[in-house]
Amino acid sequence: MSILLGAVVGFVAWFLLNYLVAGLYTVDQNERAVKTSFGRAQRIDGKTTLDDPEMAAALAGDEKERYSYPQLRVIPPGGPYFKWPWERVYKVSIAVQSANIALDPESPEANQGGTILEAVTKDQLNTGLTGQIRYRVSERNLYAYLFGIKQPIVHVMAYFVSVLREKIATFEAPKSAVPDNTQATGLADVSGISINDIRKNVRALNDAMDRDCRSSTARYGLVLDASLITGIDPPRDVESALAAINTAHNEVSSAISLSQASADQKIVQSRRAVEIETLKAQAEVEPLTAMAKQLSDLKGIGGESALIAYLRNVRLGLFAGGRRFVLESRTWEGR
């Protein structure tokens, strides 16, 4: 009897220890958790990722049916929580992580040991790219991350690399970034060199990558926070040729800028000289115009006699200020 009682007590203690005490768990601040019951995740009835406007907008029309995942009940940080023996808890970290853009999770030795990613430009140059991407798990689509695909980071890196290589192969400098005088000066061909355009517009390339990779949240449950492409290096045998082209381009651009500045300065000086001469002419004409108006008014008031008297007074004033006078002599006929 005592043996049977001991067995029962031992079974109860074993059951409490393995299924009740072990069923308590907590969730850290940078974690989110999902619970499954008999292998089925707890879902929000009738809700899918397509009900999220941001994720739905990032997918094309034919992709919405393919990447329509159910929304799950997410367990927030805290605890202790309890689970039954037939339940299982999946915890994921939502902290921001970073990875080299050349990282290949399935083949670490690829891309020169995960350090340099190769891509071909539209000029058929094999270019080496270096940089990082920042990503985090999306708690709004944990189903895709936990159950939709086996290795989410592998899919995300492959997706990012494919988009990046497509951008490098078709990249064109924004029209606003190309100087207006390239066509007139014959520098259009120099400005259109793909490697130069990419180097000068790295920020635009990063912004384009961020826009085109927004669908990764709906596809794989991973949010690409930012892509930071820091290095774009052509082959060594091409680098010297590009340096010579860029040097010549800079010298020609400098000469053109100096010529334009000199021409603009001369135009400004010419305009200023014309303005000065115009003002001088106006200053000389203004007194004559005023005098003509006064004489016209005087004639209107006193008639011809008033003008004769005015001229006599003017002459007397001139005689009063002079020292010598030359008078015209007249010879009378008959004398």
Secondary structure, DSSP 8 states (H G I E B T S, - for coil): -HHHHHHHHHHHHHHIIIIIITTEEEE-TTEEEEEEETTEE-EEEEEEGGGSHHHHHTS-TTHHHHT--EEE--B-SEEEEE--TTEEEEEEE-S-EEEETT--TT-TTHHHHHT-EEEE-TT--EEEEEEEEEEEE-GGGHHIIIII-S-HHHHHHHHHHHHHHHHHHH----GGGS-TTHHHHT-HHHHT-HHHHHHHTHHHHHHHHHHHTTTHHHHHSEEEEEEEEEEEE--HHHHHHHHHHHHHHHHHHHHHHHHHHHHHHHHHHHHHHHHHHHHHHHHHHHHHHHHHHHHHHHHHHHHHHHHHHHHHHHHHHHHHH-S---------TT-
